[in-house]
Amino acid sequence: MSNPFGIVSDEAILEGRATDAYFERTRETLEHAGRNPHVVAEVTADQFPTGSFEVFAGIEDVGTLFEGRDVDVDALPEGQLFDGGPVLRIEGPYLEFAELETSLLGFLSQPSGFATAALETRLAAPDSLVLSFGARHVHPAIAATVERAALLAGLDGFSHVAAGDILEREAGGTMPHALLLIFGAGNQDAAWRAFDEAVDADVPRIALVDTFWDEHEESLLAAETLGDSLDGVRIDTTGSRRGDFRHILREVRWELDARGHEDVDIFCSGGLTPDSIRSVRDIADGFGVGSYITGADSVDFSLDLVEVEGEPIAKRGKLSGDKQVYRTPDGGHEVRLADQPAPQDGEPLLEPLIRDGERVREPDLEGATERCLADAERVGFESE
């Protein structure tokens, strides 16, 4: 089979076949009528600021999508936080990009949702190690999208190997419960010892310690088994057996410290949210977050025409006219018509991405991460 998993191909996306059927009907109609006007289109989530900021992500794929098209595209920088108004602007002949709308919105909506949720987890434990463990909750074809969004929001790493190949980053992780189950109850020490002997020395020795016995008992056994080689223990206790999770972690910490294992870190995973992270961040040293990131709502972007042949126009409920958005000195997000004066000391946020079909801004993940964290502080971003 040439396409065994039924994945929409790169070629279909770039050619505009990854689209809603009514855009093809629109092309047929406009070509029949001899119409292909010069337009301005904007992508927005909310028309006006609402006080709720989200993270802008996915623009690197949008740049690829529009390369070679006879249009100009302006967009927020990747990692910028936004609150209403346009995040992206397209100007050019409508039929140059009509069928690209579906893919364009998909490239922005889901990554922006992932990145916003990842930022919430990052800020819930700003001084801790936080990793993305959520790739198992999405289609494998978009695993790298998840992990890139997590890195953009400041997470320290991720677990997906193939995503690491794409992002040129090393995936992290140590052992699943399956390893302990295969060795069997009472043989946890043999499993940890085999791992220590087999796995590259650069991989942290983090022992999973909640498989068969009480968490603090397995933690102590891991410390006795691996000695100074043990970097930490991971607690992934199933929610139905968890009880008071904070008390469990405090007990593990106490028993390790009481026996001289103060240097053994505690790493938590399993259904974590920003609230649950905040409740134990003074005890645990690191967190693996999965479904909170991958289960985030996509940002509900839409694309609308706001000018046709130089004349402002919009459907009901949308705002006509070419616009600019600004970050104000107090951290606000202000929307104005592009030909209006900027607010005092306001920083314009829409920047060139494509000019005459040529990309004029290259992806910069490290820069996007710095921007995201700095802007989150500037606007006072808080998790929901």
C-alpha positions, 0 to 999 in steps of 0.5 A: 500500500502506498498510503497504509495509514491514510494520511493526507500527503504533503503534495495534497496540502501544498496543491490545495487539495486538503481543503473543504469542497466549497472552496473548489466550487467557489473557484469554479464559480469565480473562474466562470464569472471571470472574477479574481479580485485583489483582497485582504483577508485576516485570520482571527479568533476574537474580534476584540480583546477579551482579557484571555490570552493565547499562544500563537503557534504553527506559523512555520508551516504556514510559511511553507504553505504560502511559499511560491504563491503570489501573495503577501502575508503578515503574521504575529511572531511565533510564540507571541501571545494574542487577545483578539484581532488578527493574528495573520493577514493575506493580501493578493488575488483571492484565487491564489490562496482560496483553497489553502484556507482549510490547511492554513487554519489547521496549521494554526488552530491545534498547535496554538491550543497545544502551546497555550496548554503547555504554557499553563503547565510550564508556569505552574512549576517554573523552577521544575523539570517539565516534559511533554508526555502526550504524543500517545494521545494524538495521531502519530502524524502530528506528534512532532506538532505536539512536541514542538508546541511544548518546546515553544511554550518552554517545556524542557523536553518530550518523549517521542522518538520520531518527533525528536528526529524531525525537531533534531532534539533527543527524546527523553524517558526511561521505563514503562510499567511493562518492564517491571511487569515482565520481570515480575513482582518481587523482582523490581530490583532485577528490572532496575539493575538490568536497565542500568546495565543496558541503557546508555550512561547518558540516560538518567536513572529514573526508576518507576516505583509504583508497580507492585508495592507501596511507593515509598517501599519501592523507592527505598528498594530502588535507592538500595539497588542502584545506589549513587547511580539512581538519579530519581524515582518516578511515581505514576500511580493510577488515579483510582489508587492515588488517594492523597497524592501530595501525602504519598509524595511527602511520605516518599520524600521523607523516607528517602531523606531519612535514609540519606537519599536526599539527592534522589529526585521525585518525578511525577506523571499521570493525568497531571494538570496545572492545578495538580502540579501547583499542589505538589511542586514544593515536593516533586522535582519534575513532571511529565504532562500528557493529556492536559496538553494534547486534550487542549481545545483548538483555538477557534480561528477563522479567515475572513475577507475584510477588503475587496479591491481596496474597499472595506467589507465584512460579513455580519459580526466581523470587522471590515478593513485592514488592521494592525494589532499592538502590544501596549506598555501596560501589557494590553492588546489593542486592535486598530485599523492599519491607517490609524495612528498607533497607540502611544508607545504601542508595539506593532505585532503583525510582521512580514512573513511572505513577500511576493511568494518569498519567505522573508522570516525563517523559523526560530524555535529558541527565539519563539520560546524566549518570546513566549515566556517573556510575553507571558510575564508582560501580559500577566498570563495565568492558567485557567 
